């Protein structure tokens, strides 16, 4: 997965961006959240999309989408929407009502995508992930879907 991140994100923020993305996907996500995450591959095993999500351990009504990626050559074909719909169904099957996720304020494509899916959007949350790491938060109420 790490091998495609720089290509899919177009080298965003250079080497610092590559390191930030790698730090967002440590091995523990793939060891502990395999039953709540999804991978889409072409015949032959080439990855074309993924969603890493989990069920909140502290809030029994909440699930969280941690990281999502779709090969840019396949944007607009419904793959991202299908990944989210699969995650929503999984969350509902575990009694979850809300799904949360975040993005950077500069990722307007992500913000538009989440709005189209029906997420509500927060104002920019300064320093959400640490100094200088502002984020926009999203929430969807699955009982309204």
Secondary structure as GFF3:
##gff-version 3
##sequence-region A 1 145
A	DSSP	alpha_helix	2	8	.	.	.	ID=ss1
A	DSSP	alpha_helix	14	23	.	.	.	ID=ss2
A	DSSP	alpha_helix	27	32	.	.	.	ID=ss3
A	DSSP	three_ten_helix	34	36	.	.	.	ID=ss4
A	DSSP	beta_strand	38	41	.	.	.	ID=ss5
A	DSSP	beta_strand	47	55	.	.	.	ID=ss6
A	DSSP	beta_strand	62	70	.	.	.	ID=ss7
A	DSSP	three_ten_helix	72	74	.	.	.	ID=ss8
A	DSSP	alpha_helix	79	93	.	.	.	ID=ss9
A	DSSP	beta_strand	98	103	.	.	.	ID=ss10
A	DSSP	alpha_helix	108	117	.	.	.	ID=ss11
A	DSSP	beta_strand	120	121	.	.	.	ID=ss12
A	DSSP	beta_strand	136	141	.	.	.	ID=ss13
A	DSSP	three_ten_helix	142	144	.	.	.	ID=ss14
###
